[in-house]
Amino acid sequence: MTAVLVLEDGKVFRGEAFGATGETLGEVVFWSVGPGGTPAAAVSWWMNSPGHRAIITNCQFTEAGFSAVRDGAKMTAAGDFGKK
């Protein structure tokens, strides 16, 4: 897996660029069609899914980046996690 993360300072890095492996990278993705597609719904869904929650609460990850994009009634949200 190769993740692209945008850090708080705006820098972009790819996991492979600093030797990260699947153990130091994580990703959660959510998509929805209709009024239920909100960033809050994505977070609620992730936190109620044991696998997604495990990624989000993994203390090995020291960096995170999130995005949410809407196109009409469609919404996609993603969260990428890594360790420098």
RODO-2510 file (C-alpha; in nm, 4 decimals, decimal comma):
residues 84
     n   res          X          Y          Z
     1     m     0,0000     0,0000     0,0000
     2     t     0,1228     0,3494    -0,0772
     3     a    -0,0518     0,6377     0,0903
     4     v    -0,0329     1,0047     0,0086
     5     l    -0,0621     1,2244     0,3156
     6     v    -0,0887     1,6009     0,3380
     7     l     0,0633     1,7114     0,6657
     8     e    -0,0565     1,9963     0,8831
     9     d     0,2205     2,2173     0,7439
    10     g     0,0973     2,1519     0,3882
    11     k     0,3802     1,9170     0,2911
    12     v     0,2844     1,6086     0,0922
    13     f     0,4550     1,2751     0,1336
    14     r     0,4068     0,9252     0,0011
    15     g     0,4666     0,6305     0,2277
    16     e     0,7169     0,4729    -0,0083
    17     a     0,9243     0,7909    -0,0091
    18     f     1,0252     0,7385     0,3516
    19     g     1,0271     0,3596     0,3621
    20     a     0,6875     0,3055     0,5224
    21     t     0,5323    -0,0387     0,5052
    22     g     0,1773    -0,1612     0,5448
    23     e     0,2363    -0,1643     0,9206
    24     t     0,2948     0,2117     0,9308
    25     l     0,0200     0,3163     0,6898
    26     g    -0,3573     0,3075     0,7230
    27     e    -0,6526     0,4352     0,5236
    28     v    -1,0261     0,4642     0,5799
    29     v    -1,2696     0,5456     0,2969
    30     f    -1,6428     0,6232     0,3002
    31     w    -1,8827     0,7027     0,0187
    32     s    -2,2531     0,7720     0,0138
    33     v    -2,5298     0,8896    -0,2143
    34     g    -2,8054     1,1111    -0,0813
    35     p    -2,8590     1,3223     0,2262
    36     g    -2,6770     1,0743     0,4548
    37     g    -2,3460     1,1550     0,2900
    38     t    -2,1828     1,3953     0,5321
    39     p    -1,8390     1,4066     0,6951
    40     a    -2,0091     1,3458     1,0316
    41     a    -2,1767     1,0318     0,8919
    42     a    -1,8383     0,9102     0,7657
    43     v    -1,6773     0,9504     1,1087
    44     s    -1,9735     0,7811     1,2779
    45     w    -1,9566     0,4885     1,0343
    46     w    -1,5785     0,4508     1,0758
    47     m    -1,5972     0,4589     1,4555
    48     n    -1,8722     0,1933     1,4566
    49     s    -1,6703    -0,0386     1,2304
    50     p    -1,4136    -0,2398     1,4319
    51     g    -1,1602    -0,2496     1,1472
    52     h    -1,1824     0,1208     1,0673
    53     r    -1,1840     0,2165     1,4346
    54     a    -0,8653     0,0120     1,4846
    55     i    -0,6897     0,2168     1,2154
    56     i    -0,8121     0,5513     1,3505
    57     t    -0,7145     0,4723     1,7100
    58     n    -0,3782     0,3107     1,6292
    59     c    -0,1256     0,5063     1,8379
    60     q     0,1599     0,4027     1,6047
    61     f     0,0334     0,6573     1,3529
    62     t     0,1726     1,0046     1,4141
    63     e     0,0409     1,1825     1,1024
    64     a    -0,3078     1,2031     0,9535
    65     g    -0,4829     1,3710     0,6647
    66     f    -0,8535     1,3818     0,5822
    67     s    -1,0645     1,4906     0,2875
    68     a    -1,4311     1,5010     0,1935
    69     v    -1,5575     1,5755    -0,1570
    70     r    -1,9158     1,6231    -0,2698
    71     d    -2,0557     1,6106    -0,6222
    72     g    -2,4285     1,6684    -0,6125
    73     a    -2,5753     1,3894    -0,4003
    74     k    -2,2503     1,1869    -0,3934
    75     m    -1,9931     1,2269    -0,1160
    76     t    -1,6609     1,0543    -0,0595
    77     a    -1,4452     1,0924     0,2491
    78     a    -1,1012     0,9489     0,3163
    79     g    -0,8558     0,9478     0,6011
    80     d    -0,4904     0,8484     0,5618
    81     f    -0,2634     0,7716     0,8534
    82     g     0,1105     0,7195     0,8719
    83     k     0,4255     0,7359     1,0747
    84     k     0,7259     0,9361     0,9603
***
